[in-house]
Amino acid sequence: MAVNRVRSTGVEVAGRSYRVRSDEPAEVVRAVAREVDALIEELRRREPRLSLQDALVLAALNLALSRRSASSPPDPYPPGSPTAD
């Protein structure tokens, strides 16, 4: 039986350094951190007056929503499609 080993990986998000403890490989943790950082940068680029705190919350909400929709089964009857009545 394989044992997952928790590691601490250094990352930078929104100009701040963090240590993330995860059983994922360091490369995966760094890639996720880059994705989060890019999302925050994009939000602030689109809305320059957006505070960092607001950008962080919006990024978290966007990621949670995309994760939720990715794990949900597809709607068999999306809006506008004919239904079997």
mmCIF file as gemmi writes it, N, C-alpha and C atoms, coordinates in Angstrom:
data_model
loop_
_atom_site.group_PDB
_atom_site.id
_atom_site.type_symbol
_atom_site.label_atom_id
_atom_site.label_alt_id
_atom_site.label_comp_id
_atom_site.label_asym_id
_atom_site.label_entity_id
_atom_site.label_seq_id
_atom_site.pdbx_PDB_ins_code
_atom_site.Cartn_x
_atom_site.Cartn_y
_atom_site.Cartn_z
_atom_site.occupancy
_atom_site.B_iso_or_equiv
_atom_site.pdbx_formal_charge
_atom_site.auth_seq_id
_atom_site.auth_asym_id
_atom_site.pdbx_PDB_model_num
ATOM 1 N N . MET Axp A 1 ? 0.843 -1.177 0 1 0 ? 1 A 1
ATOM 2 C CA . MET Axp A 1 ? 0 0 0 1 0 ? 1 A 1
ATOM 3 C C . MET Axp A 1 ? 0.891 1.245 0 1 0 ? 1 A 1
ATOM 4 N N . ALA Axp A 2 ? 0.63 2.165 -0.927 1 0 ? 2 A 1
ATOM 5 C CA . ALA Axp A 2 ? 1.421 3.388 -1.025 1 0 ? 2 A 1
ATOM 6 C C . ALA Axp A 2 ? 1.015 4.364 0.072 1 0 ? 2 A 1
ATOM 7 N N . VAL Axp A 3 ? 1.999 5.046 0.627 1 0 ? 3 A 1
ATOM 8 C CA . VAL Axp A 3 ? 1.756 6.043 1.659 1 0 ? 3 A 1
ATOM 9 C C . VAL Axp A 3 ? 1.974 7.411 1.042 1 0 ? 3 A 1
ATOM 10 N N . ASN Axp A 4 ? 0.964 8.29 1.149 1 0 ? 4 A 1
ATOM 11 C CA . ASN Axp A 4 ? 1.118 9.644 0.654 1 0 ? 4 A 1
ATOM 12 C C . ASN Axp A 4 ? 1.999 10.419 1.622 1 0 ? 4 A 1
ATOM 13 N N . ARG Axp A 5 ? 2.975 11.08 1.083 1 0 ? 5 A 1
ATOM 14 C CA . ARG Axp A 5 ? 3.914 11.839 1.903 1 0 ? 5 A 1
ATOM 15 C C . ARG Axp A 5 ? 3.611 13.321 1.772 1 0 ? 5 A 1
ATOM 16 N N . VAL Axp A 6 ? 3.333 13.973 2.886 1 0 ? 6 A 1
ATOM 17 C CA . VAL Axp A 6 ? 3.04 15.41 2.882 1 0 ? 6 A 1
ATOM 18 C C . VAL Axp A 6 ? 4.356 16.171 2.802 1 0 ? 6 A 1
ATOM 19 N N . ARG Axp A 7 ? 4.396 17.127 1.864 1 0 ? 7 A 1
ATOM 20 C CA . ARG Axp A 7 ? 5.584 17.958 1.679 1 0 ? 7 A 1
ATOM 21 C C . ARG Axp A 7 ? 5.19 19.417 1.834 1 0 ? 7 A 1
ATOM 22 N N . SER Axp A 8 ? 6.156 20.241 2.099 1 0 ? 8 A 1
ATOM 23 C CA . SER Axp A 8 ? 5.956 21.678 2.175 1 0 ? 8 A 1
ATOM 24 C C . SER Axp A 8 ? 6.62 22.303 0.952 1 0 ? 8 A 1
ATOM 25 N N . THR Axp A 9 ? 5.839 23.05 0.18 1 0 ? 9 A 1
ATOM 26 C CA . THR Axp A 9 ? 6.334 23.664 -1.056 1 0 ? 9 A 1
ATOM 27 C C . THR Axp A 9 ? 6.162 25.168 -0.971 1 0 ? 9 A 1
ATOM 28 N N . GLY Axp A 10 ? 7.189 25.912 -1.298 1 0 ? 10 A 1
ATOM 29 C CA . GLY Axp A 10 ? 7.113 27.37 -1.315 1 0 ? 10 A 1
ATOM 30 C C . GLY Axp A 10 ? 6.499 27.871 -2.612 1 0 ? 10 A 1
ATOM 31 N N . VAL Axp A 11 ? 5.537 28.787 -2.485 1 0 ? 11 A 1
ATOM 32 C CA . VAL Axp A 11 ? 4.902 29.402 -3.648 1 0 ? 11 A 1
ATOM 33 C C . VAL Axp A 11 ? 4.737 30.895 -3.385 1 0 ? 11 A 1
ATOM 34 N N . GLU Axp A 12 ? 4.454 31.622 -4.463 1 0 ? 12 A 1
ATOM 35 C CA . GLU Axp A 12 ? 4.16 33.047 -4.343 1 0 ? 12 A 1
ATOM 36 C C . GLU Axp A 12 ? 2.852 33.337 -5.064 1 0 ? 12 A 1
ATOM 37 N N . VAL Axp A 13 ? 1.952 33.998 -4.357 1 0 ? 13 A 1
ATOM 38 C CA . VAL Axp A 13 ? 0.658 34.381 -4.923 1 0 ? 13 A 1
ATOM 39 C C . VAL Axp A 13 ? 0.39 35.832 -4.534 1 0 ? 13 A 1
ATOM 40 N N . ALA Axp A 14 ? 0.059 36.646 -5.511 1 0 ? 14 A 1
ATOM 41 C CA . ALA Axp A 14 ? -0.263 38.064 -5.286 1 0 ? 14 A 1
ATOM 42 C C . ALA Axp A 14 ? 0.863 38.779 -4.524 1 0 ? 14 A 1
ATOM 43 N N . GLY Axp A 15 ? 2.104 38.432 -4.878 1 0 ? 15 A 1
ATOM 44 C CA . GLY Axp A 15 ? 3.243 39.109 -4.29 1 0 ? 15 A 1
ATOM 45 C C . GLY Axp A 15 ? 3.628 38.657 -2.89 1 0 ? 15 A 1
ATOM 46 N N . ARG Axp A 16 ? 2.957 37.633 -2.38 1 0 ? 16 A 1
ATOM 47 C CA . ARG Axp A 16 ? 3.261 37.131 -1.032 1 0 ? 16 A 1
ATOM 48 C C . ARG Axp A 16 ? 3.724 35.687 -1.115 1 0 ? 16 A 1
ATOM 49 N N . SER Axp A 17 ? 4.653 35.356 -0.234 1 0 ? 17 A 1
ATOM 50 C CA . SER Axp A 17 ? 5.184 33.992 -0.192 1 0 ? 17 A 1
ATOM 51 C C . SER Axp A 17 ? 4.39 33.148 0.792 1 0 ? 17 A 1
ATOM 52 N N . TYR Axp A 18 ? 4.164 31.895 0.405 1 0 ? 18 A 1
ATOM 53 C CA . TYR Axp A 18 ? 3.423 30.953 1.247 1 0 ? 18 A 1
ATOM 54 C C . TYR Axp A 18 ? 4.136 29.609 1.218 1 0 ? 18 A 1
ATOM 55 N N . ARG Axp A 19 ? 3.94 28.828 2.272 1 0 ? 19 A 1
ATOM 56 C CA . ARG Axp A 19 ? 4.366 27.435 2.315 1 0 ? 19 A 1
ATOM 57 C C . ARG Axp A 19 ? 3.081 26.616 2.292 1 0 ? 19 A 1
ATOM 58 N N . VAL Axp A 20 ? 2.961 25.724 1.326 1 0 ? 20 A 1
ATOM 59 C CA . VAL Axp A 20 ? 1.769 24.894 1.177 1 0 ? 20 A 1
ATOM 60 C C . VAL Axp A 20 ? 2.144 23.457 1.525 1 0 ? 20 A 1
ATOM 61 N N . ARG Axp A 21 ? 1.417 22.887 2.461 1 0 ? 21 A 1
ATOM 62 C CA . ARG Axp A 21 ? 1.626 21.48 2.823 1 0 ? 21 A 1
ATOM 63 C C . ARG Axp A 21 ? 0.617 20.65 2.038 1 0 ? 21 A 1
ATOM 64 N N . SER Axp A 22 ? 1.14 19.694 1.267 1 0 ? 22 A 1
ATOM 65 C CA . SER Axp A 22 ? 0.286 18.88 0.411 1 0 ? 22 A 1
ATOM 66 C C . SER Axp A 22 ? 0.972 17.561 0.106 1 0 ? 22 A 1
ATOM 67 N N . ASP Axp A 23 ? 0.159 16.56 -0.2 1 0 ? 23 A 1
ATOM 68 C CA . ASP Axp A 23 ? 0.746 15.3 -0.656 1 0 ? 23 A 1
ATOM 69 C C . ASP Axp A 23 ? 0.903 15.281 -2.174 1 0 ? 23 A 1
ATOM 70 N N . GLU Axp A 24 ? 0.511 16.368 -2.829 1 0 ? 24 A 1
ATOM 71 C CA . GLU Axp A 24 ? 0.722 16.506 -4.27 1 0 ? 24 A 1
ATOM 72 C C . GLU Axp A 24 ? 2.189 16.823 -4.537 1 0 ? 24 A 1
ATOM 73 N N . PRO Axp A 25 ? 2.706 16.448 -5.703 1 0 ? 25 A 1
ATOM 74 C CA . PRO Axp A 25 ? 4.088 16.81 -6.047 1 0 ? 25 A 1
ATOM 75 C C . PRO Axp A 25 ? 4.267 18.336 -6.066 1 0 ? 25 A 1
ATOM 76 N N . ALA Axp A 26 ? 5.464 18.779 -5.747 1 0 ? 26 A 1
ATOM 77 C CA . ALA Axp A 26 ? 5.759 20.217 -5.697 1 0 ? 26 A 1
ATOM 78 C C . ALA Axp A 26 ? 5.414 20.909 -7.012 1 0 ? 26 A 1
ATOM 79 N N . GLU Axp A 27 ? 5.649 20.231 -8.148 1 0 ? 27 A 1
ATOM 80 C CA . GLU Axp A 27 ? 5.358 20.838 -9.45 1 0 ? 27 A 1
ATOM 81 C C . GLU Axp A 27 ? 3.862 21.148 -9.591 1 0 ? 27 A 1
ATOM 82 N N . VAL Axp A 28 ? 3.034 20.265 -9.063 1 0 ? 28 A 1
ATOM 83 C CA . VAL Axp A 28 ? 1.579 20.467 -9.135 1 0 ? 28 A 1
ATOM 84 C C . VAL Axp A 28 ? 1.175 21.646 -8.259 1 0 ? 28 A 1
ATOM 85 N N . VAL Axp A 29 ? 1.716 21.711 -7.052 1 0 ? 29 A 1
ATOM 86 C CA . VAL Axp A 29 ? 1.396 22.813 -6.141 1 0 ? 29 A 1
ATOM 87 C C . VAL Axp A 29 ? 1.817 24.144 -6.754 1 0 ? 29 A 1
ATOM 88 N N . ARG Axp A 30 ? 3.008 24.174 -7.353 1 0 ? 30 A 1
ATOM 89 C CA . ARG Axp A 30 ? 3.479 25.424 -7.979 1 0 ? 30 A 1
ATOM 90 C C . ARG Axp A 30 ? 2.612 25.81 -9.178 1 0 ? 30 A 1
ATOM 91 N N . ALA Axp A 31 ? 2.189 24.82 -9.965 1 0 ? 31 A 1
ATOM 92 C CA . ALA Axp A 31 ? 1.335 25.105 -11.129 1 0 ? 31 A 1
ATOM 93 C C . ALA Axp A 31 ? -0.011 25.675 -10.683 1 0 ? 31 A 1
ATOM 94 N N . VAL Axp A 32 ? -0.571 25.122 -9.629 1 0 ? 32 A 1
ATOM 95 C CA . VAL Axp A 32 ? -1.846 25.63 -9.113 1 0 ? 32 A 1
ATOM 96 C C . VAL Axp A 32 ? -1.66 27.049 -8.588 1 0 ? 32 A 1
ATOM 97 N N . ALA Axp A 33 ? -0.562 27.303 -7.882 1 0 ? 33 A 1
ATOM 98 C CA . ALA Axp A 33 ? -0.292 28.65 -7.372 1 0 ? 33 A 1
ATOM 99 C C . ALA Axp A 33 ? -0.161 29.647 -8.526 1 0 ? 33 A 1
ATOM 100 N N . ARG Axp A 34 ? 0.502 29.242 -9.61 1 0 ? 34 A 1
ATOM 101 C CA . ARG Axp A 34 ? 0.619 30.135 -10.782 1 0 ? 34 A 1
ATOM 102 C C . ARG Axp A 34 ? -0.75 30.418 -11.387 1 0 ? 34 A 1
ATOM 103 N N . GLU Axp A 35 ? -1.609 29.407 -11.431 1 0 ? 35 A 1
ATOM 104 C CA . GLU Axp A 35 ? -2.957 29.58 -11.97 1 0 ? 35 A 1
ATOM 105 C C . GLU Axp A 35 ? -3.752 30.572 -11.119 1 0 ? 35 A 1
ATOM 106 N N . VAL Axp A 36 ? -3.681 30.427 -9.809 1 0 ? 36 A 1
ATOM 107 C CA . VAL Axp A 36 ? -4.382 31.335 -8.899 1 0 ? 36 A 1
ATOM 108 C C . VAL Axp A 36 ? -3.825 32.746 -9.046 1 0 ? 36 A 1
ATOM 109 N N . ASP Axp A 37 ? -2.501 32.872 -9.094 1 0 ? 37 A 1
ATOM 110 C CA . ASP Axp A 37 ? -1.868 34.177 -9.247 1 0 ? 37 A 1
ATOM 111 C C . ASP Axp A 37 ? -2.295 34.842 -10.554 1 0 ? 37 A 1
ATOM 112 N N . ALA Axp A 38 ? -2.337 34.081 -11.629 1 0 ? 38 A 1
ATOM 113 C CA . ALA Axp A 38 ? -2.742 34.632 -12.928 1 0 ? 38 A 1
ATOM 114 C C . ALA Axp A 38 ? -4.197 35.103 -12.892 1 0 ? 38 A 1
ATOM 115 N N . LEU Axp A 39 ? -5.05 34.353 -12.219 1 0 ? 39 A 1
ATOM 116 C CA . LEU Axp A 39 ? -6.455 34.747 -12.113 1 0 ? 39 A 1
ATOM 117 C C . LEU Axp A 39 ? -6.591 36.056 -11.341 1 0 ? 39 A 1
ATOM 118 N N . ILE Axp A 40 ? -5.859 36.186 -10.258 1 0 ? 40 A 1
ATOM 119 C CA . ILE Axp A 40 ? -5.894 37.426 -9.472 1 0 ? 40 A 1
ATOM 120 C C . ILE Axp A 40 ? -5.384 38.589 -10.306 1 0 ? 40 A 1
ATOM 121 N N . GLU Axp A 41 ? -4.285 38.391 -11.024 1 0 ? 41 A 1
ATOM 122 C CA . GLU Axp A 41 ? -3.744 39.452 -11.885 1 0 ? 41 A 1
ATOM 123 C C . GLU Axp A 41 ? -4.758 39.855 -12.956 1 0 ? 41 A 1
ATOM 124 N N . GLU Axp A 42 ? -5.422 38.874 -13.562 1 0 ? 42 A 1
ATOM 125 C CA . GLU Axp A 42 ? -6.419 39.168 -14.598 1 0 ? 42 A 1
ATOM 126 C C . GLU Axp A 42 ? -7.589 39.96 -14.026 1 0 ? 42 A 1
ATOM 127 N N . LEU Axp A 43 ? -8.063 39.581 -12.854 1 0 ? 43 A 1
ATOM 128 C CA . LEU Axp A 43 ? -9.156 40.317 -12.217 1 0 ? 43 A 1
ATOM 129 C C . LEU Axp A 43 ? -8.752 41.765 -11.948 1 0 ? 43 A 1
ATOM 130 N N . ARG Axp A 44 ? -7.549 41.964 -11.459 1 0 ? 44 A 1
ATOM 131 C CA . ARG Axp A 44 ? -7.093 43.325 -11.148 1 0 ? 44 A 1
ATOM 132 C C . ARG Axp A 44 ? -6.782 44.122 -12.409 1 0 ? 44 A 1
ATOM 133 N N . ARG Axp A 45 ? -6.387 43.434 -13.491 1 0 ? 45 A 1
ATOM 134 C CA . ARG Axp A 45 ? -6.153 44.128 -14.761 1 0 ? 45 A 1
ATOM 135 C C . ARG Axp A 45 ? -7.472 44.636 -15.324 1 0 ? 45 A 1
ATOM 136 N N . ARG Axp A 46 ? -8.505 43.791 -15.239 1 0 ? 46 A 1
ATOM 137 C CA . ARG Axp A 46 ? -9.821 44.179 -15.754 1 0 ? 46 A 1
ATOM 138 C C . ARG Axp A 46 ? -10.463 45.288 -14.924 1 0 ? 46 A 1
ATOM 139 N N . GLU Axp A 47 ? -10.234 45.243 -13.618 1 0 ? 47 A 1
ATOM 140 C CA . GLU Axp A 47 ? -10.8 46.229 -12.692 1 0 ? 47 A 1
ATOM 141 C C . GLU Axp A 47 ? -9.677 46.811 -11.84 1 0 ? 47 A 1
ATOM 142 N N . PRO Axp A 48 ? -8.981 47.822 -12.353 1 0 ? 48 A 1
ATOM 143 C CA . PRO Axp A 48 ? -7.813 48.359 -11.645 1 0 ? 48 A 1
ATOM 144 C C . PRO Axp A 48 ? -8.103 48.889 -10.238 1 0 ? 48 A 1
ATOM 145 N N . ARG Axp A 49 ? -9.325 49.304 -9.977 1 0 ? 49 A 1
ATOM 146 C CA . ARG Axp A 49 ? -9.655 49.837 -8.648 1 0 ? 49 A 1
ATOM 147 C C . ARG Axp A 49 ? -10.034 48.74 -7.658 1 0 ? 49 A 1
ATOM 148 N N . LEU Axp A 50 ? -10.054 47.506 -8.096 1 0 ? 50 A 1
ATOM 149 C CA . LEU Axp A 50 ? -10.394 46.376 -7.239 1 0 ? 50 A 1
ATOM 150 C C . LEU Axp A 50 ? -9.298 46.183 -6.19 1 0 ? 50 A 1
ATOM 151 N N . SER Axp A 51 ? -9.692 46.115 -4.931 1 0 ? 51 A 1
ATOM 152 C CA . SER Axp A 51 ? -8.7 45.887 -3.877 1 0 ? 51 A 1
ATOM 153 C C . SER Axp A 51 ? -8.155 44.468 -3.979 1 0 ? 51 A 1
ATOM 154 N N . LEU Axp A 52 ? -6.998 44.267 -3.388 1 0 ? 52 A 1
ATOM 155 C CA . LEU Axp A 52 ? -6.405 42.925 -3.388 1 0 ? 52 A 1
ATOM 156 C C . LEU Axp A 52 ? -7.334 41.948 -2.674 1 0 ? 52 A 1
ATOM 157 N N . GLN Axp A 53 ? -7.895 42.362 -1.563 1 0 ? 53 A 1
ATOM 158 C CA . GLN Axp A 53 ? -8.792 41.477 -0.813 1 0 ? 53 A 1
ATOM 159 C C . GLN Axp A 53 ? -9.992 41.075 -1.663 1 0 ? 53 A 1
ATOM 160 N N . ASP Axp A 54 ? -10.594 42.031 -2.363 1 0 ? 54 A 1
ATOM 161 C CA . ASP Axp A 54 ? -11.724 41.703 -3.23 1 0 ? 54 A 1
ATOM 162 C C . ASP Axp A 54 ? -11.304 40.769 -4.365 1 0 ? 54 A 1
ATOM 163 N N . ALA Axp A 55 ? -10.121 41.001 -4.934 1 0 ? 55 A 1
ATOM 164 C CA . ALA Axp A 55 ? -9.63 40.128 -6.004 1 0 ? 55 A 1
ATOM 165 C C . ALA Axp A 55 ? -9.41 38.711 -5.483 1 0 ? 55 A 1
ATOM 166 N N . LEU Axp A 56 ? -8.902 38.581 -4.259 1 0 ? 56 A 1
ATOM 167 C CA . LEU Axp A 56 ? -8.694 37.258 -3.672 1 0 ? 56 A 1
ATOM 168 C C . LEU Axp A 56 ? -10.014 36.524 -3.477 1 0 ? 56 A 1
ATOM 169 N N . VAL Axp A 57 ? -11.016 37.238 -2.98 1 0 ? 57 A 1
ATOM 170 C CA . VAL Axp A 57 ? -12.327 36.613 -2.754 1 0 ? 57 A 1
ATOM 171 C C . VAL Axp A 57 ? -12.953 36.221 -4.081 1 0 ? 57 A 1
ATOM 172 N N . LEU Axp A 58 ? -12.905 37.102 -5.067 1 0 ? 58 A 1
ATOM 173 C CA . LEU Axp A 58 ? -13.475 36.79 -6.382 1 0 ? 58 A 1
ATOM 174 C C . LEU Axp A 58 ? -12.75 35.613 -7.036 1 0 ? 58 A 1
ATOM 175 N N . ALA Axp A 59 ? -11.443 35.563 -6.891 1 0 ? 59 A 1
ATOM 176 C CA . ALA Axp A 59 ? -10.684 34.434 -7.442 1 0 ? 59 A 1
ATOM 177 C C . ALA Axp A 59 ? -11.113 33.138 -6.774 1 0 ? 59 A 1
ATOM 178 N N . ALA Axp A 60 ? -11.257 33.152 -5.453 1 0 ? 60 A 1
ATOM 179 C CA . ALA Axp A 60 ? -11.692 31.951 -4.736 1 0 ? 60 A 1
ATOM 180 C C . ALA Axp A 60 ? -13.081 31.518 -5.193 1 0 ? 60 A 1
ATOM 181 N N . LEU Axp A 61 ? -13.987 32.463 -5.348 1 0 ? 61 A 1
ATOM 182 C CA . LEU Axp A 61 ? -15.338 32.136 -5.812 1 0 ? 61 A 1
ATOM 183 C C . LEU Axp A 61 ? -15.314 31.572 -7.231 1 0 ? 61 A 1
ATOM 184 N N . ASN Axp A 62 ? -14.544 32.193 -8.115 1 0 ? 62 A 1
ATOM 185 C CA . ASN Axp A 62 ? -14.438 31.696 -9.496 1 0 ? 62 A 1
ATOM 186 C C . ASN Axp A 62 ? -13.9 30.275 -9.536 1 0 ? 62 A 1
ATOM 187 N N . LEU Axp A 63 ? -12.858 30.007 -8.759 1 0 ? 63 A 1
ATOM 188 C CA . LEU Axp A 63 ? -12.273 28.667 -8.744 1 0 ? 63 A 1
ATOM 189 C C . LEU Axp A 63 ? -13.229 27.641 -8.15 1 0 ? 63 A 1
ATOM 190 N N . ALA Axp A 64 ? -13.933 28.021 -7.088 1 0 ? 64 A 1
ATOM 191 C CA . ALA Axp A 64 ? -14.901 27.097 -6.479 1 0 ? 64 A 1
ATOM 192 C C . ALA Axp A 64 ? -16.044 26.797 -7.437 1 0 ? 64 A 1
ATOM 193 N N . LEU Axp A 65 ? -16.528 27.813 -8.142 1 0 ? 65 A 1
ATOM 194 C CA . LEU Axp A 65 ? -17.607 27.6 -9.109 1 0 ? 65 A 1
ATOM 195 C C . LEU Axp A 65 ? -17.156 26.724 -10.264 1 0 ? 65 A 1
ATOM 196 N N . SER Axp A 66 ? -15.934 26.946 -10.763 1 0 ? 66 A 1
ATOM 197 C CA . SER Axp A 66 ? -15.46 26.127 -11.882 1 0 ? 66 A 1
ATOM 198 C C . SER Axp A 66 ? -15.231 24.688 -11.423 1 0 ? 66 A 1
ATOM 199 N N . ARG Axp A 67 ? -14.775 24.507 -10.205 1 0 ? 67 A 1
ATOM 200 C CA . ARG Axp A 67 ? -14.586 23.159 -9.66 1 0 ? 67 A 1
ATOM 201 C C . ARG Axp A 67 ? -15.934 22.454 -9.512 1 0 ? 67 A 1
ATOM 202 N N . ARG Axp A 68 ? -16.912 23.195 -9.033 1 0 ? 68 A 1
ATOM 203 C CA . ARG Axp A 68 ? -18.247 22.631 -8.832 1 0 ? 68 A 1
ATOM 204 C C . ARG Axp A 68 ? -18.867 22.228 -10.166 1 0 ? 68 A 1
ATOM 205 N N . SER Axp A 69 ? -18.762 23.093 -11.17 1 0 ? 69 A 1
ATOM 206 C CA . SER Axp A 69 ? -19.371 22.774 -12.467 1 0 ? 69 A 1
ATOM 207 C C . SER Axp A 69 ? -18.611 21.65 -13.161 1 0 ? 69 A 1
ATOM 208 N N . ALA Axp A 70 ? -17.305 21.537 -12.918 1 0 ? 70 A 1
ATOM 209 C CA . ALA Axp A 70 ? -16.529 20.461 -13.53 1 0 ? 70 A 1
ATOM 210 C C . ALA Axp A 70 ? -16.88 19.102 -12.935 1 0 ? 70 A 1
ATOM 211 N N . SER Axp A 71 ? -17.315 19.095 -11.672 1 0 ? 71 A 1
ATOM 212 C CA . SER Axp A 71 ? -17.635 17.815 -11.033 1 0 ? 71 A 1
ATOM 213 C C . SER Axp A 71 ? -19.1 17.45 -11.159 1 0 ? 71 A 1
ATOM 214 N N . SER Axp A 72 ? -19.908 18.365 -11.678 1 0 ? 72 A 1
ATOM 215 C CA . SER Axp A 72 ? -21.331 18.085 -11.85 1 0 ? 72 A 1
ATOM 216 C C . SER Axp A 72 ? -21.566 17.381 -13.18 1 0 ? 72 A 1
ATOM 217 N N . PRO Axp A 73 ? -22.503 16.456 -13.205 1 0 ? 73 A 1
ATOM 218 C CA . PRO Axp A 73 ? -22.813 15.823 -14.493 1 0 ? 73 A 1
ATOM 219 C C . PRO Axp A 73 ? -23.447 16.847 -15.434 1 0 ? 73 A 1
ATOM 220 N N . PRO Axp A 74 ? -23.26 16.683 -16.723 1 0 ? 74 A 1
ATOM 221 C CA . PRO Axp A 74 ? -23.851 17.64 -17.662 1 0 ? 74 A 1
ATOM 222 C C . PRO Axp A 74 ? -25.378 17.594 -17.583 1 0 ? 74 A 1
ATOM 223 N N . ASP Axp A 75 ? -25.974 18.746 -17.791 1 0 ? 75 A 1
ATOM 224 C CA . ASP Axp A 75 ? -27.432 18.851 -17.792 1 0 ? 75 A 1
ATOM 225 C C . ASP Axp A 75 ? -27.96 18.162 -19.045 1 0 ? 75 A 1
ATOM 226 N N . PRO Axp A 76 ? -28.82 17.145 -18.894 1 0 ? 76 A 1
ATOM 227 C CA . PRO Axp A 76 ? -29.321 16.451 -20.081 1 0 ? 76 A 1
ATOM 228 C C . PRO Axp A 76 ? -30.259 17.317 -20.921 1 0 ? 76 A 1
ATOM 229 N N . TYR Axp A 77 ? -30.807 18.357 -20.305 1 0 ? 77 A 1
ATOM 230 C CA . TYR Axp A 77 ? -31.713 19.263 -21.007 1 0 ? 77 A 1
ATOM 231 C C . TYR Axp A 77 ? -31.271 20.707 -20.783 1 0 ? 77 A 1
ATOM 232 N N . PRO Axp A 78 ? -30.19 21.135 -21.426 1 0 ? 78 A 1
ATOM 233 C CA . PRO Axp A 78 ? -29.76 22.523 -21.228 1 0 ? 78 A 1
ATOM 234 C C . PRO Axp A 78 ? -30.814 23.486 -21.747 1 0 ? 78 A 1
ATOM 235 N N . PRO Axp A 79 ? -30.796 24.74 -21.24 1 0 ? 79 A 1
ATOM 236 C CA . PRO Axp A 79 ? -31.786 25.721 -21.692 1 0 ? 79 A 1
ATOM 237 C C . PRO Axp A 79 ? -31.834 25.814 -23.207 1 0 ? 79 A 1
ATOM 238 N N . GLY Axp A 80 ? -33.028 25.848 -23.751 1 0 ? 80 A 1
ATOM 239 C CA . GLY Axp A 80 ? -33.217 25.98 -25.188 1 0 ? 80 A 1
ATOM 240 C C . GLY Axp A 80 ? -33.244 24.678 -25.936 1 0 ? 80 A 1
ATOM 241 N N . SER Axp A 81 ? -32.975 23.564 -25.264 1 0 ? 81 A 1
ATOM 242 C CA . SER Axp A 81 ? -32.991 22.278 -25.983 1 0 ? 81 A 1
ATOM 243 C C . SER Axp A 81 ? -34.391 21.679 -25.912 1 0 ? 81 A 1
ATOM 244 N N . PRO Axp A 82 ? -34.759 20.887 -26.916 1 0 ? 82 A 1
ATOM 245 C CA . PRO Axp A 82 ? -36.073 20.24 -26.87 1 0 ? 82 A 1
ATOM 246 C C . PRO Axp A 82 ? -36.074 19.185 -25.76 1 0 ? 82 A 1
ATOM 247 N N . THR Axp A 83 ? -37.177 19.055 -25.083 1 0 ? 83 A 1
ATOM 248 C CA . THR Axp A 83 ? -37.292 18.055 -24.03 1 0 ? 83 A 1
ATOM 249 C C . THR Axp A 83 ? -38.254 16.958 -24.445 1 0 ? 83 A 1
ATOM 250 N N . ALA Axp A 84 ? -38.057 15.799 -23.873 1 0 ? 84 A 1
ATOM 251 C CA . ALA Axp A 84 ? -38.946 14.671 -24.179 1 0 ? 84 A 1
ATOM 252 C C . ALA Axp A 84 ? -40.109 14.709 -23.195 1 0 ? 84 A 1
ATOM 253 N N . ASP Axp A 85 ? -41.228 15.243 -23.622 1 0 ? 85 A 1
ATOM 254 C CA . ASP Axp A 85 ? -42.413 15.339 -22.753 1 0 ? 85 A 1
ATOM 255 C C . ASP Axp A 85 ? -43.368 14.225 -22.989 1 0 ? 85 A 1
